[in-house]
Each structure stands twice: as structure tokens, then as C-alpha cells.
């Protein structure tokens, strides 16, 4: 039934003009065709909350047309059958934009992840009833008129997440829907309906059957919201945190020195750090680093016989790499996370480091070209964000991060004035040291680092000076590294 709501299709079609062409061709051929899912949900939210931005990144269309009928309507466009057995096609626009077009369908015989039986139908109502949450069950015609068959608008108005039909059945069909419920509660800044929440608690352990890739994507979307800390708390309350991130769940009850952490145990501190990050961090990967930065503390405390948590950064970094493997992160993503976790305490000593070591630290992962701190030194900028969240959620507050930020600005100015890490490597590299008679190995690396530190400190400015310093260091090491 129509709802009386009309979403802003002008904005949708200005960003995705080919979507209107797809709807028009389907309608002209006698098929029912509607916008469906997220684009409609976000369009309604923009009406209910005028301050909420509306700029849909993608558009999904559902139709009564069957895949073969859809293909015949677009002989001039590339079509990708991403899930044709489920009635899903992607039509590629002239500008490269991709519009997903799915035939109305009903599903059955689920295994907790995927349906074993899919039937393509001509009925929009049947298609909506098999979807997960009422806020995702909204559809809209090409003129923007919203079709609401599941009271999704009322739930959006009340900021309520509710399953369509029997929530137990919905979550048994696909366990990932439990994480999606948490994600949407964060995104609309609302609450999960009591009956829906109870069904999640009953089925929470089944989330372990979902692939790491699918869990990762939902977790990142929770962290990308402005209520990531609340999302983690919801996961814990609903019994989902232990199965997907046991390392975080096990922080509960782990004590910390009250003089440094009056806020509470390691879990309370971690949650508070994520809450601080919600206020200024937009990158979900940085928030994930904040979430994982202290996961090694229980092990470090046990290892010391309860005396201290020394070495917890290294332990946390190793555990982070294990989590990265479990969640199927790429090597680059895993390395970035591990760097942030491993160095979240080391950065506190930044003002005490020699200038050469400071430049090397700041320049880790330096991008060539950009001048803005965030783009030029992305890893160090990410680490600064982790530092701020960590300090602001403890007794340190700004006294913990303000001196590091001031020193960072001085170091960046020094880099601009004296030398970058890239320039230091151009003045002297390992091949040059081998030319001076050194064998490849750890000693060569140590001498190279020592020369680079002096270059980065501004004490060496030319290749000749760099080679002279290397010769002096080499002579001081004795003759064992020379080629006989």
C-alpha cells in the first residue's frame, strides 16, 4: 500500500541517471518495477530528519520481470549475472554506473546462510515478506511514491529495528541478519524491538557459522556509524560479541591501575575509547584499531603474575593479525591494523626520540605528493587518532596527546626544511654499502639506519658525507663485515 511519503527521486536520479532509464524500460514493457531497500530507507529518513544528508551511493531495483525478459530489454548494455540463479542481474550504464535489478522472489530451505530453494515470482508483496527488517522492506515507484507493506515507515519514525514476520525464523534463515539488525540500529540511531532482540539472543551462537568475510563487512559498517561504541555494547548485550570477537569480550573484568584508568576495567576503557573515536573518527579501520588496541592486556597481566601489563602492545599486535586472518583481511589491511595497535604506546615517547627516528616514525607509509598531514603521512595520522581516543578515555586526557601533536608539527616542518625519508634513501642505500665492501645482513641494515638517522636529523646533506659516515662506522665495527 502507498504510504503518503514521497522520497526525493530528483537526488537519486541526478546521481544515478541510468536507474530512471532502467525503471522506464521495465515499466514500458508492462513489468512492475520499484526502487527497493537502502535507497528508499535512507530517502524516508531524510524526510523524517531534515538534517540527515541524502546522497545514495547505489540503487537497487526489484521487478516482476524475469531475467530473460530483463536481458531482452537491454540489448545495448553490458549485463552481469552476479546471482542469476537468484534472479539478480547488474546492468552497466554508459557512464560505468552499475544498477542491480532483481526479480521478485521467495526463498526457502535455508541452511543458516543461504536459501536452498528460490522461486521467482511476479508479486512485490511476496518479495518484501522474505526480507529481513521492516526498515529494509520499503519500496518506491519511479515518481518517489513509497510503498510500505510492513510498517517500515512507522518503525523509522520511532527509530525501531524490527524483523519482518517471525524474527526467529528470519534469523534462522540467515544468521548474518542478527549483525545487520545491530548495524541498522546504529545507523538510524535507534533501538532493537524487544521481540527481535530476544530472538537474536536465542540464536546468537549461530553467528559462528557465517563466513569471516561477511562478518567483517557488517562489523566495519557498524564501526563506520556514529554510534560504533553503542554497536559494540549491543553486540555484547545480545551475545554476539563473544562468537565474533572473543578477544574483546574477554577484556571484561580485567583490572587496571585506577590512577591511570579511573574509568574502569580494560573493557570499559576500550568501549569508552571507541565512544571518543565516534566523535571525530570517520574511518572504520581506525576505529577497529581502537577496539583492538588493548586486547593483549589479559595475557600480559597473566604472564607477569598479575604485576603489570608490560609488552601488551606486541601481544595485541600478534592477536590482531590472528583476527585479521579470521576476518579474511588483505595483507595490507592486516599490516595497517597491526601497525596501529603495536605502536599505540610507542607514540607516547615521540617527543623523546632523536630527530632522525622521529622522521622515520612519521614517514612510515608516506605518500608522495600530498601536502596535507592526513594524506601525506596516513599511517602516522591514523596513529594520532588512536592516541587521542586512548588518552581521552583515561586519566591522561589532552596531556597525553597534545605534546605529541605539537612535536609532530615540528617534525613535519623539519622534513620540509631538511630531508624526507625518501631523500635519505636516495643519498645512501644498501647497494652503495655493498659497494663499500659490506656483506648483506643485519649489520648492513644497522649501519644504513644509523646513517639515515643522521641524514634525517639534518647532520648529513650529501652523498659524499653519507658514504664517509658509512666508512667510519664500518671501520669502527672491525673487519669481519668486509669481503675478503
C-alpha positions as CSV (number, residue, x, y, z in Angstrom):
1,X,0.0,0.0,0.0
2,X,1.1,3.5,-0.6
3,X,2.2,5.4,2.4
4,X,1.7,9.1,1.6
5,X,5.5,9.5,1.6
6,X,7.4,10.6,-1.5
7,X,11.2,10.3,-1.5
8,X,13.5,12.7,-3.3
9,X,14.0,10.9,-6.6
10,X,15.5,14.0,-8.1
11,X,18.6,13.5,-6.0
12,X,18.6,9.8,-6.7
13,X,18.4,10.1,-10.5
14,X,20.8,13.0,-10.6
15,X,23.4,10.7,-9.0
16,X,22.3,7.6,-10.9
17,X,20.6,8.8,-14.1
18,X,20.6,5.3,-15.6
19,X,18.4,4.0,-12.8
20,X,15.5,6.0,-14.2
21,X,16.2,4.5,-17.7
22,X,16.0,1.0,-16.2
23,X,12.7,1.7,-14.4
24,X,11.3,3.3,-17.5
25,X,12.1,0.4,-19.9
26,X,10.8,-2.2,-17.4
27,X,7.5,-0.2,-17.0
28,X,7.1,0.3,-20.7
29,X,7.3,-3.5,-21.2
30,X,4.5,-4.0,-18.7
31,X,6.6,-5.1,-15.7
32,X,6.2,-3.7,-12.2
33,X,9.5,-2.0,-11.2
34,X,10.4,-0.3,-8.0
35,X,13.3,1.1,-6.1
36,X,13.9,-1.2,-3.1
37,X,15.9,-1.4,0.1
38,X,18.5,1.0,1.3
39,X,17.9,3.9,-1.1
40,X,14.2,4.0,-0.1
41,X,15.0,3.7,3.6
42,X,17.5,6.5,3.5
43,X,15.1,8.6,1.5
44,X,12.4,8.3,4.1
45,X,15.0,9.0,6.9
46,X,15.9,12.2,5.1
47,X,12.3,13.3,5.2
48,X,11.9,12.4,8.9
49,X,15.2,14.1,9.8
50,X,15.9,17.1,7.5
51,X,19.4,17.5,8.8
52,X,20.3,13.9,7.6
53,X,22.2,14.1,4.3
54,X,20.8,12.1,1.4
55,X,23.3,11.0,-1.2
56,X,22.7,7.4,-2.1
57,X,25.8,5.6,-3.3
58,X,24.0,2.8,-5.0
59,X,20.5,2.0,-6.3
60,X,18.7,-1.4,-6.3
61,X,15.7,-2.1,-8.4
62,X,13.2,-5.0,-8.0
63,X,10.8,-6.1,-10.7
64,X,8.3,-8.6,-11.8
65,X,10.3,-9.1,-15.0
66,X,12.2,-12.4,-15.3
67,X,16.0,-12.4,-16.0
68,X,15.5,-13.4,-19.7
69,X,12.9,-10.6,-20.1
70,X,15.2,-8.1,-18.5
71,X,18.1,-9.1,-20.8
72,X,15.9,-8.6,-23.9
73,X,15.1,-5.1,-22.7
74,X,18.8,-4.0,-22.6
75,X,20.5,-5.4,-25.7
76,X,22.6,-2.2,-25.9
77,X,24.1,-2.5,-22.4
78,X,26.5,-5.0,-20.7
79,X,24.7,-7.2,-18.2
80,X,26.5,-9.2,-15.5
81,X,24.7,-12.2,-14.0
82,X,26.0,-11.8,-10.4
83,X,23.4,-14.1,-9.0
84,X,21.2,-15.1,-11.9
85,X,20.0,-18.2,-10.2
86,X,18.5,-15.9,-7.6
87,X,17.1,-13.6,-10.3
88,X,19.8,-10.9,-9.8
89,X,21.4,-9.0,-12.7
90,X,23.6,-6.0,-12.9
91,X,23.0,-3.6,-15.8
92,X,26.0,-1.4,-16.6
93,X,25.2,2.2,-17.5
94,X,27.1,4.2,-20.2
95,X,29.0,6.1,-17.5
96,X,30.0,2.8,-15.8
97,X,27.5,3.1,-13.0
98,X,26.1,-0.3,-12.0
99,X,22.4,-0.8,-11.3
100,X,21.3,-4.1,-9.7
101,X,18.0,-5.4,-11.0
102,X,16.4,-8.4,-9.1
103,X,13.3,-10.3,-10.0
104,X,10.8,-10.6,-7.2
105,X,11.4,-13.9,-5.4
106,X,10.5,-16.1,-2.4
107,X,13.0,-18.3,-0.7
108,X,13.1,-21.4,1.5
109,X,15.1,-24.3,2.9
110,X,17.8,-22.1,4.4
111,X,21.0,-23.5,6.0
112,X,21.6,-20.5,8.2
113,X,23.5,-18.7,5.4
114,X,21.9,-19.3,2.0
115,X,18.5,-20.4,0.7
116,X,18.4,-23.9,-0.8
117,X,15.3,-23.0,-2.8
118,X,14.5,-19.9,-4.7
119,X,11.3,-19.2,-6.6
120,X,11.0,-16.2,-8.9
121,X,7.5,-14.6,-8.7
122,X,5.6,-11.6,-10.0
123,X,4.4,-10.4,-6.7
124,X,6.1,-7.5,-4.8
125,X,4.3,-8.3,-1.5
126,X,5.7,-11.9,-1.5
127,X,9.2,-10.5,-2.2
128,X,9.0,-8.0,0.7
129,X,7.8,-10.6,3.2
130,X,11.0,-12.7,2.7
131,X,13.3,-9.7,3.6
132,X,15.0,-9.3,6.9
133,X,13.9,-6.0,8.6
134,X,10.9,-3.7,8.2
135,X,13.2,-0.7,7.5
136,X,14.6,-2.6,4.5
137,X,11.2,-3.7,3.3
138,X,10.2,-0.3,1.8
139,X,9.8,0.2,-2.0
140,X,9.2,3.3,-4.1
141,X,7.9,3.9,-7.6
142,X,9.8,6.0,-10.2
143,X,7.9,9.1,-9.1
144,X,9.1,8.6,-5.5
145,X,5.8,7.3,-4.0
146,X,6.7,4.9,-1.2
147,X,5.1,1.5,-0.9
148,X,5.0,0.3,2.7
149,X,3.7,-3.2,3.3
150,X,5.4,-3.9,6.6
151,X,5.0,-0.7,8.6
152,X,8.6,0.2,7.9
153,X,7.9,4.0,8.0
154,X,6.4,3.8,11.4
155,X,9.5,1.9,12.6
156,X,11.8,4.5,11.1
157,X,9.7,7.3,12.7
158,X,10.1,5.6,16.1
159,X,13.8,4.7,15.4
160,X,13.0,1.0,15.8
161,X,14.6,-2.1,14.3
162,X,12.1,-4.9,13.9
163,X,12.2,-8.1,11.9
164,X,9.6,-8.8,9.2
165,X,7.3,-11.6,10.4
166,X,8.7,-14.1,12.9
167,X,12.2,-12.8,14.0
168,X,13.3,-16.3,15.0
169,X,12.5,-17.6,11.5
170,X,14.3,-14.6,9.9
171,X,17.5,-15.2,11.9
172,X,17.5,-19.0,11.4
173,X,17.2,-18.4,7.7
174,X,20.4,-16.2,7.6
175,X,22.4,-15.7,10.8
176,X,24.1,-12.6,9.5
177,X,20.8,-10.8,9.8
178,X,21.5,-10.5,13.5
179,X,24.6,-8.4,12.9
180,X,22.6,-6.4,10.3
181,X,20.0,-5.6,13.0
182,X,22.7,-4.2,15.2
183,X,24.2,-2.3,12.3
184,X,20.9,-0.6,11.3
185,X,20.2,0.2,15.0
186,X,23.5,2.2,14.9
187,X,22.9,3.8,11.5
188,X,19.4,5.1,12.3
189,X,20.4,5.8,15.9
190,X,17.6,3.7,17.2
191,X,16.7,0.6,19.3
192,X,16.1,-3.0,18.5
193,X,12.5,-4.2,19.1
194,X,12.3,-6.4,22.3
195,X,10.9,-9.4,20.4
196,X,13.6,-9.1,17.7
197,X,16.3,-8.7,20.4
198,X,15.2,-11.8,22.2
199,X,15.3,-13.8,19.0
200,X,18.9,-12.6,18.5
201,X,19.9,-13.7,22.0
202,X,18.4,-17.2,21.3
203,X,20.3,-17.6,18.1
204,X,23.5,-15.6,18.8
205,X,25.8,-18.6,18.8
206,X,24.8,-19.4,15.2
207,X,26.7,-16.4,14.0
208,X,29.8,-18.6,14.1
209,X,28.5,-20.4,11.0
210,X,28.8,-17.2,9.0
211,X,32.0,-16.6,6.9
212,X,34.7,-14.2,8.1
213,X,34.2,-12.1,5.0
214,X,30.5,-11.4,5.7
215,X,31.1,-10.8,9.4
216,X,34.0,-8.4,8.6
217,X,31.8,-6.3,6.3
218,X,29.0,-5.9,8.8
219,X,31.5,-5.1,11.6
220,X,33.1,-2.4,9.5
221,X,29.7,-0.9,8.8
222,X,28.9,-0.8,12.5
223,X,32.2,0.9,13.1
224,X,31.6,3.4,10.3
225,X,28.5,4.6,12.1
226,X,28.4,7.5,14.6
227,X,27.4,5.0,17.2
228,X,30.1,2.3,17.0
229,X,30.6,2.1,20.7
230,X,26.9,1.6,21.2
231,X,27.1,-1.1,18.5
232,X,29.8,-3.0,20.3
233,X,27.8,-2.7,23.6
234,X,24.8,-4.1,21.7
235,X,26.8,-7.0,20.3
236,X,27.9,-7.8,23.9
237,X,24.4,-7.5,25.3
238,X,22.9,-9.7,22.6
239,X,25.5,-12.4,22.9
240,X,27.1,-11.7,19.6
241,X,30.5,-10.3,20.7
242,X,31.9,-13.5,22.2
243,X,31.4,-15.6,19.0
244,X,32.9,-13.0,16.6
245,X,35.5,-11.1,18.7
246,X,36.2,-13.2,21.8
247,X,39.4,-11.2,22.4
248,X,37.3,-8.1,23.1
249,X,34.7,-9.9,25.2
250,X,37.5,-11.3,27.4
251,X,38.5,-7.8,28.4
252,X,35.6,-7.6,30.8
253,X,36.7,-7.7,34.4
254,X,40.4,-7.2,33.6
255,X,41.6,-4.6,36.2
256,X,43.7,-1.6,35.5
257,X,45.6,0.9,37.8
258,X,43.0,3.4,38.9
259,X,45.4,6.2,38.8
260,X,45.7,5.9,35.1
261,X,42.3,4.4,34.3
262,X,39.6,5.7,36.7
263,X,37.0,4.8,34.1
264,X,37.2,1.1,34.9
265,X,38.5,-2.2,33.6
266,X,40.0,-2.8,30.2
267,X,36.6,-3.5,28.5
268,X,35.1,-0.3,29.9
269,X,38.2,1.7,28.8
270,X,38.1,0.1,25.3
271,X,34.4,0.9,24.9
272,X,35.0,4.5,26.1
273,X,37.9,4.9,23.6
274,X,35.6,3.8,20.8
275,X,32.9,6.2,22.0
276,X,35.5,9.0,21.9
277,X,36.5,8.0,18.4
278,X,32.8,8.2,17.4
279,X,33.1,11.9,17.9
280,X,35.9,12.6,15.4
281,X,37.0,9.5,13.5
282,X,35.3,8.6,10.2
283,X,37.5,5.7,9.1
284,X,36.1,2.3,10.4
285,X,39.6,0.8,10.2
286,X,40.9,3.3,12.7
287,X,38.0,2.5,15.0
288,X,38.8,-1.2,14.6
289,X,42.4,-0.4,15.7
290,X,41.0,1.5,18.7
291,X,38.7,-1.5,19.5
292,X,41.7,-3.9,19.4
293,X,44.5,-1.8,20.9
294,X,44.4,-3.4,24.3
295,X,43.3,-6.9,23.6
296,X,46.7,-8.3,24.7
297,X,46.4,-6.9,28.3
298,X,44.8,-10.1,29.8
299,X,47.6,-12.2,28.5
300,X,50.3,-9.7,29.5
301,X,48.9,-9.4,33.0
302,X,48.8,-13.2,33.4
303,X,52.3,-13.6,32.1
304,X,53.6,-11.1,34.7
305,X,51.9,-12.9,37.5
306,X,49.4,-10.1,37.9
307,X,52.1,-7.5,38.4
308,X,51.8,-5.4,35.2
309,X,50.8,-5.4,31.6
310,X,54.2,-4.7,30.1
311,X,54.6,-5.8,26.5
312,X,50.8,-5.8,25.9
313,X,51.3,-3.8,22.6
314,X,53.3,-6.5,20.9
315,X,50.9,-9.2,22.2
316,X,47.9,-7.1,21.0
317,X,49.5,-6.7,17.5
318,X,50.0,-10.5,17.2
319,X,46.4,-11.1,18.3
320,X,45.3,-8.5,15.8
321,X,47.0,-10.4,13.0
322,X,45.2,-13.6,14.0
323,X,41.8,-11.7,14.0
324,X,42.8,-10.3,10.6
325,X,43.3,-13.8,9.3
326,X,40.0,-14.9,10.8
327,X,38.1,-12.0,9.1
328,X,39.9,-12.6,5.8
329,X,41.6,-9.2,5.7
330,X,44.1,-8.4,2.9
331,X,47.8,-8.3,3.8
332,X,47.7,-4.5,3.5
333,X,44.7,-4.2,5.8
334,X,46.2,-6.6,8.4
335,X,49.6,-4.7,8.3
336,X,47.9,-1.3,8.8
337,X,45.9,-2.6,11.8
338,X,48.9,-4.3,13.4
339,X,51.0,-1.1,13.0
340,X,48.4,1.0,14.7
341,X,47.9,-1.5,17.6
342,X,51.6,-2.2,18.0
343,X,52.6,1.5,18.1
344,X,49.8,3.0,20.2
345,X,52.1,3.2,23.2
346,X,55.3,3.9,21.4
347,X,54.0,7.1,20.1
348,X,53.8,8.5,23.6
349,X,57.7,8.5,23.6
350,X,57.7,10.5,20.3
351,X,58.9,13.8,21.8
352,X,61.9,12.0,23.5
353,X,63.1,10.3,20.3
354,X,66.1,11.7,18.3
355,X,65.0,13.7,15.3
356,X,66.1,11.1,12.8
357,X,64.0,8.4,14.5
358,X,61.1,10.8,14.6
359,X,61.3,11.4,10.9
360,X,61.4,7.7,10.3
361,X,58.4,7.1,12.5
362,X,56.3,9.8,10.9
363,X,57.3,8.8,7.4
364,X,56.1,5.2,7.8
365,X,53.8,4.7,4.7
366,X,54.5,8.2,3.4
367,X,52.6,9.1,0.3
368,X,54.4,11.1,-2.4
369,X,52.8,14.3,-3.5
370,X,50.1,15.4,-1.0
371,X,51.0,18.1,1.4
372,X,48.1,17.7,3.9
373,X,49.2,15.8,7.0
374,X,46.4,13.3,6.8
375,X,47.2,12.3,3.2
376,X,50.9,12.7,3.3
377,X,51.5,10.6,6.4
378,X,48.4,8.4,6.5
379,X,49.7,5.7,9.0
380,X,51.0,8.3,11.5
381,X,47.8,10.3,11.1
382,X,45.8,7.2,11.9
383,X,48.0,6.5,14.9
384,X,47.4,10.1,16.2
385,X,43.7,9.4,16.1
386,X,44.1,6.1,18.0
387,X,46.3,8.0,20.6
388,X,43.7,10.7,21.1
389,X,40.9,8.2,21.6
390,X,43.1,6.2,24.0
391,X,44.2,9.2,26.1
392,X,40.7,10.9,26.2
393,X,39.3,7.7,27.6
394,X,41.8,7.6,30.5
395,X,43.2,9.9,33.1
396,X,45.7,11.4,30.6
397,X,43.2,13.4,28.5
398,X,44.8,16.1,26.4
399,X,48.0,15.9,28.4
400,X,48.7,12.6,26.7
401,X,48.2,13.6,23.1
402,X,48.7,17.4,22.9
403,X,52.6,17.3,23.3
404,X,52.8,14.6,20.6
405,X,50.7,16.7,18.2
406,X,52.9,19.7,18.8
407,X,56.0,17.7,18.2
408,X,54.5,16.2,15.1
409,X,54.0,19.6,13.6
410,X,57.7,20.5,14.3
411,X,58.9,17.2,12.7
412,X,56.8,17.8,9.6
413,X,58.3,21.3,9.3
414,X,61.8,19.8,9.8
415,X,61.1,17.2,7.0
416,X,60.0,20.0,4.6
417,X,63.1,22.0,5.5
418,X,65.8,19.3,5.7
419,X,65.1,15.9,4.3
420,X,62.5,13.2,3.7
421,X,62.9,9.5,4.3
422,X,62.7,9.0,0.5
423,X,65.5,11.5,0.0
424,X,67.7,9.8,2.7
425,X,67.3,6.5,0.8
426,X,68.3,8.2,-2.4
427,X,71.6,9.5,-0.8
428,X,72.6,6.1,0.5
429,X,71.1,2.6,0.1
430,X,72.1,-1.0,0.6
431,X,73.7,-1.3,-2.8
432,X,76.0,1.6,-2.0
433,X,77.1,-0.1,1.2
434,X,77.8,-3.3,-0.6
435,X,80.0,-1.3,-2.9
436,X,82.0,-0.2,0.1
437,X,82.7,-3.9,1.0
438,X,79.8,-4.9,3.3
439,X,78.1,-8.2,3.0
440,X,74.2,-8.2,3.0
441,X,72.9,-8.9,6.5
442,X,71.8,-7.4,9.8
443,X,74.9,-5.4,10.3
444,X,74.5,-3.7,6.9
445,X,70.9,-2.7,8.0
446,X,72.1,-1.3,11.3
447,X,74.8,0.9,9.6
448,X,72.3,2.0,7.0
449,X,69.8,3.0,9.7
450,X,72.5,4.9,11.6
451,X,73.5,6.9,8.5
452,X,69.9,7.6,7.6
453,X,69.2,8.8,11.2
454,X,71.9,11.4,10.8
455,X,70.7,12.4,7.3
456,X,67.1,12.8,8.7
457,X,68.4,14.8,11.6
458,X,70.0,17.3,9.2
459,X,73.6,16.4,10.1
460,X,74.4,14.9,6.7
461,X,73.4,16.6,3.4
462,X,75.3,15.0,0.6
463,X,76.0,11.5,-0.8
464,X,79.8,12.0,-0.1
465,X,79.1,12.8,3.6
466,X,76.8,9.8,3.8
467,X,79.4,7.4,2.3
468,X,82.1,8.9,4.6
469,X,80.0,8.3,7.7
470,X,79.3,4.7,6.5
471,X,83.0,4.1,6.1
472,X,83.7,5.5,9.6
473,X,81.0,3.2,11.1
474,X,82.3,0.3,9.1
475,X,85.8,0.8,10.3
476,X,84.6,1.0,13.9
477,X,82.9,-2.3,13.5
478,X,86.1,-4.1,12.6
479,X,87.0,-6.1,9.5
480,X,84.6,-9.0,9.9
481,X,82.0,-7.4,7.6
482,X,84.4,-6.8,4.8
483,X,84.5,-9.1,1.8
484,X,87.8,-11.0,2.0
